[in-house]
Amino acid sequence: MRQRWVSRAEFRELVAKGLITDDSTLAAFALLAMDGLPAD
């Protein structure tokens, strides 16, 4: 597992490419998005 800071846009891109598949990470991001996380 590797860790580093990424922008929201890069995070979305990594998810779309299938490079981020960790269920806890994706669930946390989904909860933030549902709570009104602003777009980049």
PDB file of N, CA, C and O in Angstrom, chain B, residues numbered from 101:
ATOM      1  N   MET B 101       0.842  -1.164   0.000  1.00  0.00           N
ATOM      2  CA  MET B 101       0.000   0.000   0.000  1.00  0.00           C
ATOM      3  C   MET B 101       0.895   1.238   0.000  1.00  0.00           C
ATOM      4  O   MET B 101       1.889   1.313   0.722  1.00  0.00           O
ATOM      5  N   ARG B 102       0.516   2.194  -0.822  1.00  0.00           N
ATOM      6  CA  ARG B 102       1.236   3.467  -0.862  1.00  0.00           C
ATOM      7  C   ARG B 102       0.296   4.579  -0.431  1.00  0.00           C
ATOM      8  O   ARG B 102      -0.913   4.499  -0.648  1.00  0.00           O
ATOM      9  N   GLN B 103       0.849   5.609   0.176  1.00  0.00           N
ATOM     10  CA  GLN B 103       0.057   6.752   0.616  1.00  0.00           C
ATOM     11  C   GLN B 103       0.714   8.037   0.140  1.00  0.00           C
ATOM     12  O   GLN B 103       1.937   8.175   0.172  1.00  0.00           O
ATOM     13  N   ARG B 104      -0.120   8.978  -0.305  1.00  0.00           N
ATOM     14  CA  ARG B 104       0.366  10.321  -0.655  1.00  0.00           C
ATOM     15  C   ARG B 104      -0.842  11.234  -0.785  1.00  0.00           C
ATOM     16  O   ARG B 104      -1.968  10.770  -0.960  1.00  0.00           O
ATOM     17  N   TRP B 105      -0.602  12.521  -0.701  1.00  0.00           N
ATOM     18  CA  TRP B 105      -1.672  13.506  -0.855  1.00  0.00           C
ATOM     19  C   TRP B 105      -1.964  13.695  -2.335  1.00  0.00           C
ATOM     20  O   TRP B 105      -1.049  13.766  -3.155  1.00  0.00           O
ATOM     21  N   VAL B 106      -3.248  13.776  -2.668  1.00  0.00           N
ATOM     22  CA  VAL B 106      -3.665  14.057  -4.042  1.00  0.00           C
ATOM     23  C   VAL B 106      -4.817  15.052  -4.012  1.00  0.00           C
ATOM     24  O   VAL B 106      -5.533  15.149  -3.015  1.00  0.00           O
ATOM     25  N   SER B 107      -4.992  15.779  -5.085  1.00  0.00           N
ATOM     26  CA  SER B 107      -6.128  16.691  -5.184  1.00  0.00           C
ATOM     27  C   SER B 107      -7.404  15.873  -5.361  1.00  0.00           C
ATOM     28  O   SER B 107      -7.351  14.686  -5.683  1.00  0.00           O
ATOM     29  N   ARG B 108      -8.549  16.519  -5.148  1.00  0.00           N
ATOM     30  CA  ARG B 108      -9.823  15.814  -5.349  1.00  0.00           C
ATOM     31  C   ARG B 108      -9.967  15.369  -6.794  1.00  0.00           C
ATOM     32  O   ARG B 108     -10.471  14.280  -7.066  1.00  0.00           O
ATOM     33  N   ALA B 109      -9.524  16.212  -7.723  1.00  0.00           N
ATOM     34  CA  ALA B 109      -9.615  15.852  -9.141  1.00  0.00           C
ATOM     35  C   ALA B 109      -8.762  14.619  -9.441  1.00  0.00           C
ATOM     36  O   ALA B 109      -9.196  13.713 -10.152  1.00  0.00           O
ATOM     37  N   GLU B 110      -7.556  14.593  -8.898  1.00  0.00           N
ATOM     38  CA  GLU B 110      -6.686  13.440  -9.127  1.00  0.00           C
ATOM     39  C   GLU B 110      -7.265  12.191  -8.455  1.00  0.00           C
ATOM     40  O   GLU B 110      -7.180  11.091  -9.000  1.00  0.00           O
ATOM     41  N   PHE B 111      -7.853  12.369  -7.270  1.00  0.00           N
ATOM     42  CA  PHE B 111      -8.468  11.238  -6.579  1.00  0.00           C
ATOM     43  C   PHE B 111      -9.577  10.631  -7.426  1.00  0.00           C
ATOM     44  O   PHE B 111      -9.653   9.413  -7.587  1.00  0.00           O
ATOM     45  N   ARG B 112     -10.436  11.491  -7.964  1.00  0.00           N
ATOM     46  CA  ARG B 112     -11.528  11.001  -8.821  1.00  0.00           C
ATOM     47  C   ARG B 112     -10.979  10.281 -10.054  1.00  0.00           C
ATOM     48  O   ARG B 112     -11.526   9.266 -10.484  1.00  0.00           O
ATOM     49  N   GLU B 113      -9.911  10.807 -10.609  1.00  0.00           N
ATOM     50  CA  GLU B 113      -9.289  10.187 -11.780  1.00  0.00           C
ATOM     51  C   GLU B 113      -8.726   8.802 -11.429  1.00  0.00           C
ATOM     52  O   GLU B 113      -8.882   7.848 -12.190  1.00  0.00           O
ATOM     53  N   LEU B 114      -8.073   8.709 -10.274  1.00  0.00           N
ATOM     54  CA  LEU B 114      -7.509   7.426  -9.845  1.00  0.00           C
ATOM     55  C   LEU B 114      -8.612   6.395  -9.596  1.00  0.00           C
ATOM     56  O   LEU B 114      -8.442   5.215  -9.901  1.00  0.00           O
ATOM     57  N   VAL B 115      -9.735   6.840  -9.046  1.00  0.00           N
ATOM     58  CA  VAL B 115     -10.863   5.932  -8.837  1.00  0.00           C
ATOM     59  C   VAL B 115     -11.421   5.483 -10.187  1.00  0.00           C
ATOM     60  O   VAL B 115     -11.691   4.299 -10.389  1.00  0.00           O
ATOM     61  N   ALA B 116     -11.590   6.425 -11.102  1.00  0.00           N
ATOM     62  CA  ALA B 116     -12.136   6.105 -12.426  1.00  0.00           C
ATOM     63  C   ALA B 116     -11.255   5.107 -13.176  1.00  0.00           C
ATOM     64  O   ALA B 116     -11.756   4.269 -13.927  1.00  0.00           O
ATOM     65  N   LYS B 117      -9.953   5.201 -12.970  1.00  0.00           N
ATOM     66  CA  LYS B 117      -9.020   4.282 -13.632  1.00  0.00           C
ATOM     67  C   LYS B 117      -8.904   2.944 -12.905  1.00  0.00           C
ATOM     68  O   LYS B 117      -8.226   2.034 -13.382  1.00  0.00           O
ATOM     69  N   GLY B 118      -9.562   2.826 -11.756  1.00  0.00           N
ATOM     70  CA  GLY B 118      -9.504   1.582 -11.001  1.00  0.00           C
ATOM     71  C   GLY B 118      -8.256   1.423 -10.162  1.00  0.00           C
ATOM     72  O   GLY B 118      -7.931   0.315  -9.737  1.00  0.00           O
ATOM     73  N   LEU B 119      -7.547   2.522  -9.917  1.00  0.00           N
ATOM     74  CA  LEU B 119      -6.307   2.450  -9.158  1.00  0.00           C
ATOM     75  C   LEU B 119      -6.535   2.575  -7.653  1.00  0.00           C
ATOM     76  O   LEU B 119      -5.680   2.179  -6.862  1.00  0.00           O
ATOM     77  N   ILE B 120      -7.677   3.121  -7.258  1.00  0.00           N
ATOM     78  CA  ILE B 120      -8.063   3.158  -5.851  1.00  0.00           C
ATOM     79  C   ILE B 120      -9.300   2.287  -5.723  1.00  0.00           C
ATOM     80  O   ILE B 120     -10.349   2.586  -6.293  1.00  0.00           O
ATOM     81  N   THR B 121      -9.162   1.204  -4.964  1.00  0.00           N
ATOM     82  CA  THR B 121     -10.274   0.266  -4.824  1.00  0.00           C
ATOM     83  C   THR B 121     -10.588  -0.051  -3.361  1.00  0.00           C
ATOM     84  O   THR B 121     -11.483  -0.846  -3.075  1.00  0.00           O
ATOM     85  N   ASP B 122      -9.860   0.563  -2.447  1.00  0.00           N
ATOM     86  CA  ASP B 122     -10.063   0.309  -1.024  1.00  0.00           C
ATOM     87  C   ASP B 122     -11.464   0.748  -0.612  1.00  0.00           C
ATOM     88  O   ASP B 122     -11.822   1.914  -0.778  1.00  0.00           O
ATOM     89  N   ASP B 123     -12.260  -0.181  -0.074  1.00  0.00           N
ATOM     90  CA  ASP B 123     -13.652   0.121   0.236  1.00  0.00           C
ATOM     91  C   ASP B 123     -13.811   1.197   1.309  1.00  0.00           C
ATOM     92  O   ASP B 123     -14.736   2.006   1.228  1.00  0.00           O
ATOM     93  N   SER B 124     -12.947   1.223   2.293  1.00  0.00           N
ATOM     94  CA  SER B 124     -13.049   2.237   3.348  1.00  0.00           C
ATOM     95  C   SER B 124     -12.748   3.630   2.810  1.00  0.00           C
ATOM     96  O   SER B 124     -13.412   4.599   3.179  1.00  0.00           O
ATOM     97  N   THR B 125     -11.760   3.730   1.948  1.00  0.00           N
ATOM     98  CA  THR B 125     -11.399   5.010   1.341  1.00  0.00           C
ATOM     99  C   THR B 125     -12.535   5.527   0.461  1.00  0.00           C
ATOM    100  O   THR B 125     -12.902   6.700   0.531  1.00  0.00           O
ATOM    101  N   LEU B 126     -13.083   4.645  -0.360  1.00  0.00           N
ATOM    102  CA  LEU B 126     -14.166   5.049  -1.251  1.00  0.00           C
ATOM    103  C   LEU B 126     -15.418   5.412  -0.468  1.00  0.00           C
ATOM    104  O   LEU B 126     -16.115   6.359  -0.832  1.00  0.00           O
ATOM    105  N   ALA B 127     -15.716   4.680   0.597  1.00  0.00           N
ATOM    106  CA  ALA B 127     -16.883   4.989   1.418  1.00  0.00           C
ATOM    107  C   ALA B 127     -16.727   6.344   2.104  1.00  0.00           C
ATOM    108  O   ALA B 127     -17.680   7.121   2.164  1.00  0.00           O
ATOM    109  N   ALA B 128     -15.538   6.630   2.618  1.00  0.00           N
ATOM    110  CA  ALA B 128     -15.302   7.917   3.274  1.00  0.00           C
ATOM    111  C   ALA B 128     -15.456   9.062   2.288  1.00  0.00           C
ATOM    112  O   ALA B 128     -16.041  10.092   2.623  1.00  0.00           O
ATOM    113  N   PHE B 129     -14.942   8.898   1.086  1.00  0.00           N
ATOM    114  CA  PHE B 129     -15.061   9.952   0.084  1.00  0.00           C
ATOM    115  C   PHE B 129     -16.524  10.136  -0.327  1.00  0.00           C
ATOM    116  O   PHE B 129     -16.976  11.263  -0.529  1.00  0.00           O
ATOM    117  N   ALA B 130     -17.258   9.034  -0.449  1.00  0.00           N
ATOM    118  CA  ALA B 130     -18.677   9.116  -0.796  1.00  0.00           C
ATOM    119  C   ALA B 130     -19.457   9.861   0.282  1.00  0.00           C
ATOM    120  O   ALA B 130     -20.328  10.672  -0.033  1.00  0.00           O
ATOM    121  N   LEU B 131     -19.153   9.597   1.539  1.00  0.00           N
ATOM    122  CA  LEU B 131     -19.834  10.302   2.629  1.00  0.00           C
ATOM    123  C   LEU B 131     -19.519  11.800   2.595  1.00  0.00           C
ATOM    124  O   LEU B 131     -20.407  12.626   2.804  1.00  0.00           O
ATOM    125  N   LEU B 132     -18.278  12.143   2.337  1.00  0.00           N
ATOM    126  CA  LEU B 132     -17.921  13.562   2.224  1.00  0.00           C
ATOM    127  C   LEU B 132     -18.660  14.217   1.057  1.00  0.00           C
ATOM    128  O   LEU B 132     -19.146  15.342   1.177  1.00  0.00           O
ATOM    129  N   ALA B 133     -18.741  13.513  -0.067  1.00  0.00           N
ATOM    130  CA  ALA B 133     -19.425  14.051  -1.233  1.00  0.00           C
ATOM    131  C   ALA B 133     -20.910  14.257  -0.952  1.00  0.00           C
ATOM    132  O   ALA B 133     -21.495  15.252  -1.381  1.00  0.00           O
ATOM    133  N   MET B 134     -21.514  13.324  -0.236  1.00  0.00           N
ATOM    134  CA  MET B 134     -22.941  13.441   0.082  1.00  0.00           C
ATOM    135  C   MET B 134     -23.197  14.579   1.059  1.00  0.00           C
ATOM    136  O   MET B 134     -24.294  15.136   1.105  1.00  0.00           O
ATOM    137  N   ASP B 135     -22.183  14.919   1.834  1.00  0.00           N
ATOM    138  CA  ASP B 135     -22.314  15.988   2.823  1.00  0.00           C
ATOM    139  C   ASP B 135     -22.011  17.363   2.230  1.00  0.00           C
ATOM    140  O   ASP B 135     -21.976  18.361   2.949  1.00  0.00           O
ATOM    141  N   GLY B 136     -21.793  17.409   0.921  1.00  0.00           N
ATOM    142  CA  GLY B 136     -21.581  18.691   0.271  1.00  0.00           C
ATOM    143  C   GLY B 136     -20.145  19.079   0.049  1.00  0.00           C
ATOM    144  O   GLY B 136     -19.840  20.270  -0.028  1.00  0.00           O
ATOM    145  N   LEU B 137     -19.244  18.111  -0.059  1.00  0.00           N
ATOM    146  CA  LEU B 137     -17.848  18.407  -0.372  1.00  0.00           C
ATOM    147  C   LEU B 137     -17.788  19.200  -1.668  1.00  0.00           C
ATOM    148  O   LEU B 137     -18.291  18.739  -2.693  1.00  0.00           O
ATOM    149  N   PRO B 138     -17.195  20.360  -1.644  1.00  0.00           N
ATOM    150  CA  PRO B 138     -17.166  21.157  -2.877  1.00  0.00           C
ATOM    151  C   PRO B 138     -16.284  20.527  -3.960  1.00  0.00           C
ATOM    152  O   PRO B 138     -15.298  19.852  -3.667  1.00  0.00           O
ATOM    153  N   ALA B 139     -16.659  20.762  -5.191  1.00  0.00           N
ATOM    154  CA  ALA B 139     -15.830  20.312  -6.314  1.00  0.00           C
ATOM    155  C   ALA B 139     -14.550  21.115  -6.328  1.00  0.00           C
ATOM    156  O   ALA B 139     -14.476  22.180  -5.715  1.00  0.00           O
ATOM    157  N   ASP B 140     -13.547  20.619  -7.017  1.00  0.00           N
ATOM    158  CA  ASP B 140     -12.263  21.331  -7.112  1.00  0.00           C
ATOM    159  C   ASP B 140     -12.509  22.689  -7.598  1.00  0.00           C
ATOM    160  O   ASP B 140     -11.569  23.468  -7.754  1.00  0.00           O
TER     161      ASP B 140
END
